[in-house]
């Protein structure tokens, strides 16, 4: 339990049970799950010894769902119902997809996020991702032999708020307790940095199946600080396949293809690309359903020609990230390569040339993100002693702002600000007697709101009528450690306050998640109840443990007898409720205990801050 | 230590413009190590909320004290002077002349797509900004002439904007 651990030097804290926590790399092409066991992070394999789970989900008319290799094997034959690269659709509307015709799916435009029509009905990208996560959860629980306390899920650093929300929703829908959303390059830096005891400034170049990230990090003893990040959340290995595919179509003078042939040729294109990693040429053959035969030879030279613009597209964000960090390429001590697509020799060459050094490839680029996520999950679950864990300081990748007059975006929090962060801005009324104000929250770097991503719209009502310009409406943006935004607005003149808090529009509410869970388990209401009861009991138990540890450590110092008795009483009430079967009663008792300990927690936090600074002074003396 | 301490008190540093950044960073890491939400990922809601508030405050304080302009502006604020309030909008004539020359030079280099010239200008402006920071230190810490310091802070902010413009121009040329 991670209540403030401020034990005196030399005083050992009671060893607690190892908590099962995993790191999950939810990738565009492949996904993985890893965990730390006996102080070693390792990827968990399926029962056939395979580490990767292809991020492919197939929906059958009878309601069955295939995930991974089975689904992948059927993608050419059943392209409409076999969803690949669903990560590209997370938090995206139909209008964001560019040309939907290049995908073999039937899209349904839904508010907020596009949906895919399958034999098993309409599926949102959140549900498809949840099916992948469920498969990984099952794998982990089987492999580790117990229920998971929580998971760290990785997201591309350049994912915006809508995409992060969608990912967190998918994890919750899969029944996972999300300990943290972690940026993929940051996860890779953890795995790399800890393995190599690295210090200094590092760049992580992460080209996955469908996303590109570049992060510049400063590694100092025990601290991973992200200085700047940039990227392209719609650029990856898939695009190289697409280029080869277009080349095949052009060279073979093919007529418009059906979905099955499109899928087949995309697969052949990927295979050819992979072959070029080790060879100078690749032969592409395919028999189409029309009877046409494709037989081509793709050389390295042609491949470079048709993909050169893609390689260059990764260097522009790289330059930008360096500039934001205030650094030049020669300030970078090492470049860590992440993502299967960085196996392409042309990428390694271009990155090496840009930074003037050979990129580091000693960790498996497919596994490094999952391994780093597992290490972070181990820390967050409280499995490591504070002396040998580390601190992660990440940033938001894109500026957050509000629409102002004339459709312009006023930035409230600039990109690359360390999270968590809160910023407030004051606005006033435009007309006499105005009682409501509309707000439009956007994310992006461009000046025009229409070029940024719209995250949420909300209205503040009940402003007392005043002359124009007299009202003082304070809008506060808070970004948490997951990089997720919430916005509140408050009118603060004449003692009248109106306040509202919004979550961006793509996020699902708790009720919606519960509803989706229920739909998914229409016949399993009992299971649902049992699960909810179990979850509440686990939470109650850990809260009691934490509170008792806190009381033992600081109770005498920070509490008088009456305060202590009040907390003890709430603990007893929680224990009593946990003996019962009513999960809502436990939830209420948990909330009551949280409430009762809030002053105590605040005092302990103050004390630990003081203590940290005292330690700081001691260090100076000893220098 | 209470939640409403000012940024200098929070890090237990003297409220001076001249600041040992290594010491600031060490204090920042030490504090963040105690209060960061990663330390409370498995804690109750109350502690999670408190931790986020504290970590937010520590981040804000660090970002403010780390950057010279923000630190100077904040020190002025502690002395009751708002350097960027709306009543201060004009620069002295000599600075206006100088800024017009710089603007022109940037415009010319941009037109000529001359990255080297832009680099040179950026270096020159950064050196000028550095000089202004030293001036700020004298005005704030030695002379305690806060009105003069506020004027210098406004100039310095303008320099930052120019340097940013150069970066944008370079990016535009590189990505073309």
Interface residues (C-beta under 8 A of the other chain):
Chain A: X1 X2 X3 X4 X5 X6 X19 X149 X150 X179 X180 X220 X222 X223 X316 X319 X320 X323 X376 X379 X380 X381 X382 X391 X392 X393 X417 X418 X419 X420 X421 X422 X478 X480 X481 X542 X543 X546 X547 X590 X591 X593 X594 X595 X597 X598 X601 X602 X605 X606 X608 X609 X610 X611 X612 X613 X615 X616 X617 X619 X620
Chain B: X1 X2 X3 X10 X11 X12 X23 X26 X27 X29 X30 X31 X32 X33 X34 X35 X36 X37 X38 X39 X40 X41 X42 X43 X44 X45 X46 X47 X50 X51 X52 X54 X55 X56 X59 X60 X62 X63 X167 X170 X171 X174 X175
